[in-house]
Amino acid sequence: MKENEISRFGHFLIFILNCTWGIIQSFIGLIIFLIFINKPHFWYECCVVTVSASFKSLKIGGGLSLGIFIFTSNYIEKEQIKKSSLVKHEYGHALQSSLLGPLYLPIVGFPSIIWAGCFAGWRRKHKKDYYSFYTESWADKMAKRSKS
């Protein structure tokens, strides 16, 4: 096992933490998962990834992570899941969720949604990268720390 790689026990622990300590976001993720039950689902580490998860009333642009559930708006082949930078990034949010528990939504979830949905024009005008925001850069660091 590589130095930065999470063990099977580590993934199990992250899963359990997201299903207990992070139950709020995992429950919301479960509801969205059930809405997209007819879409393809794959396992990535300790999370369920649902691909092609978008419709007009629930706009998921790019990706969304809620506890053990990851949703992507684009289709990703099963063989490409482990190579997808989007899935890795969203997994970083799952790691944040397991760490923060009930504080995940106010510290990461809501600010991330606001940053994605309300500041696109401001980011373009000021030439700011989407991933420069603290929630996004932290998720990237968490994902890279977990497995390369």
C-alpha positions in Angstrom: 0.0 0.0 0.0 1.3 3.5 -0.9 1.9 5.9 1.9 -1.1 8.2 1.1 -3.5 5.4 0.3 -6.4 4.7 2.6 -6.8 1.1 3.7 -9.9 -1.0 3.4 -10.5 -0.4 7.1 -10.1 3.3 6.4 -12.7 3.3 3.7 -15.0 1.3 6.0 -14.5 3.9 8.7 -15.3 6.7 6.3 -18.4 4.9 5.2 -19.5 4.4 8.8 -18.8 8.0 9.8 -20.8 9.3 6.8 -23.7 7.0 7.8 -23.7 8.1 11.4 -21.8 11.4 12.1 -22.7 12.6 8.6 -26.2 11.2 8.5 -27.9 14.5 7.5 -26.1 14.8 4.2 -26.1 11.0 3.6 -29.9 11.0 4.1 -30.3 13.9 1.6 -27.9 12.0 -0.8 -30.1 8.9 -0.4 -33.2 10.8 -1.4 -31.4 12.1 -4.5 -30.0 8.7 -5.2 -33.6 7.3 -5.2 -34.7 10.0 -7.6 -31.9 8.9 -10.0 -32.3 5.1 -9.3 -32.6 4.4 -13.0 -29.2 6.0 -13.8 -26.0 4.0 -13.8 -24.3 3.6 -10.4 -20.7 2.5 -9.6 -18.7 2.2 -6.4 -15.7 4.4 -5.9 -13.7 3.8 -2.7 -16.5 3.9 -0.1 -19.1 5.9 -2.1 -21.8 5.2 -4.6 -21.3 7.3 -7.8 -24.4 8.0 -9.9 -23.6 9.2 -13.4 -25.8 11.3 -15.8 -27.7 12.6 -12.8 -29.4 15.8 -14.0 -32.8 17.1 -14.8 -34.2 20.6 -15.0 -35.7 20.8 -11.5 -32.5 19.5 -9.9 -29.6 21.2 -11.6 -26.4 19.3 -10.8 -23.7 21.0 -12.8 -20.5 18.9 -12.8 -20.8 17.1 -9.5 -22.4 16.9 -6.1 -21.3 15.0 -3.0 -23.6 14.2 -0.1 -22.1 11.8 2.4 -21.6 8.5 0.7 -23.4 9.6 -2.5 -21.6 11.2 -5.4 -23.6 12.5 -8.4 -22.2 13.6 -11.8 -24.1 15.4 -14.5 -22.0 13.8 -17.2 -21.8 10.2 -18.1 -18.6 8.4 -17.0 -17.8 4.8 -18.1 -17.3 2.3 -15.2 -13.7 1.8 -16.3 -13.1 5.5 -16.1 -14.5 6.2 -12.6 -11.1 5.7 -10.9 -9.4 8.0 -13.4 -12.1 10.8 -13.3 -10.8 14.0 -11.7 -14.4 15.0 -11.0 -15.1 11.8 -9.1 -11.9 12.2 -7.1 -12.8 15.8 -6.3 -16.3 14.8 -5.2 -14.7 12.0 -3.1 -12.7 14.7 -1.4 -16.0 16.3 -0.3 -17.1 12.8 1.0 -13.9 12.8 3.1 -14.8 16.3 4.4 -18.2 15.1 5.3 -16.8 12.2 7.3 -14.6 14.6 9.1 -17.1 17.4 9.8 -20.3 15.4 10.3 -23.2 17.7 10.9 -21.0 20.8 10.3 -20.4 19.7 6.7 -23.4 21.4 5.2 -22.9 24.8 6.8 -19.1 24.8 6.5 -18.7 23.1 3.0 -22.0 22.2 1.4 -23.9 25.5 1.3 -20.9 27.7 0.6 -19.9 25.4 -2.2 -23.3 25.5 -3.7 -23.4 29.3 -3.4 -19.9 29.6 -5.0 -20.9 27.4 -7.9 -24.3 28.9 -8.5 -24.0 32.6 -7.7 -20.4 33.6 -8.5 -19.8 32.3 -12.0 -19.9 35.8 -13.5 -17.7 37.2 -10.7 -15.2 34.4 -11.2 -15.0 35.1 -14.9 -14.6 38.8 -14.4 -11.9 38.4 -11.8 -10.3 35.4 -13.5 -10.7 33.2 -10.4 -10.6 29.5 -10.8 -13.6 27.6 -9.4 -11.2 25.4 -7.4 -9.6 28.3 -5.7 -12.5 28.6 -3.2 -11.6 27.0 0.2 -14.3 24.3 0.0 -13.0 23.2 -3.4 -9.3 23.5 -2.9 -9.7 21.6 0.4 -11.7 18.8 -1.3 -8.9 18.5 -3.9 -6.2 18.2 -1.2 -8.3 15.6 0.7 -8.7 13.5 -2.4 -5.1 13.7 -3.4 -4.1 12.8 0.2 -6.3 9.8 0.1 -5.1 8.1 -3.0 -3.3 9.0 -6.2 
